[in-house]
């Protein structure tokens, strides 16, 4: 059935916005893909994808998805470190430790505080075992003694961490109300970190805790410091999962991170091969992209009937024509489709082939700009290379000729 037969127009096609955080209807047409299933079952905890691949869409929907999957008691905590938290954590150092390990300790501590603050909302009588009740009381005492009635933020905890362990009251975990004069300038210790995490894990054995991290590239600028900080975060996540993750979101303390694949590929650190088992690429096929768009159409209207009958040049169906001009990312499909609808007009009942070609011109210019933005921090010369290729011939007799042309352009 097409729109006209359904008594509708393109105005009734809610294609959605490419920005997942701003899409208020995302839950209505969110598509459960293999990588979504991997997240819900905690088979993977490091999700990697290009910009626009759907990382933030899954991140924002994770609490709802976990609840609807039957894990009604699980607490899903969404964390997006802002530039201030990144800046504070970047400055954290520990004597005798490599930057990556110091940053790993700092991340574990600040994330533990974030979780502890969330758990203070749990009523003691909702837990069953004496061990869980006692652990919850420890966490509540720690938060109360250090933050009072004000909820701690990632930045506040990170900034306080720079002052050393003396700035925290850790008596709730048996370390005394204050440290001795000889130790007051020490940085955070593994013993204190593990004490807090152990209490969290004890509570998590009954309620289940999933921490999700996103927007890890917002403050990324490609420096060695940024790399050390991000590697420290990944190591902190893996350490927590290795020790405390449960078999499902129903129990255990798990950390799930969402990161741009190109940034991850550029990180070099020991034992990176051990992360292969927890990595999950967020990849899309043309079929999945078709399903994604289909869920956003009015009932009984199919994608093929959204367009003028017939094929585009190259004997290809209109929607397939659109897909082939993308990098198979949802954001690109939505951008292209939205521009097609705009060209056709909201009172129209179909999108013509000419309107697709008109939209393609605009979409292509967007895509060049988007790629420049995507790679500018990772590859500073990328924008210049794009312009060199734009003004050059389209065919080369060898790769050496292609490479020489780029080098000549960069040097001139």
Secondary structure, DSSP 8 states (H G I E B T S, - for coil): --TTTTT--GGG-----S-GGG-TTHHHH----HHHHHHHTTS--EEEE-TTSSHHHHHHHHHHHHHHTT-TT-EEEEE---HHHHHHHHT---TTS-HHHHHHHHHHHHHHHHHHHHHTTS-GGG--SHHHHHHHHHHHHHHHHHHTTS---HHHHHHHHTT-GGGS--GGGTS-SS--GGGTT----HHHHHHHHHHHHHHHHHH-EEEEE--TTTT----HHHHHHHHHHHHHHHHHHHHHB-SSTTSBEEEEEEEEHHHHHT---TTGGGGGGGEEE----HHHHHHHHHTTS-TT--SGGGB-SSEETTTEEHHHHHHTTS-S-HHHHHHHHHHHHHHH-TT-SSB-HHHHHHHHHHHHHHHHHHHHHHHTTT-TTHHHHHHHHHTS-S--SSHHHHHHHHHHHHH-
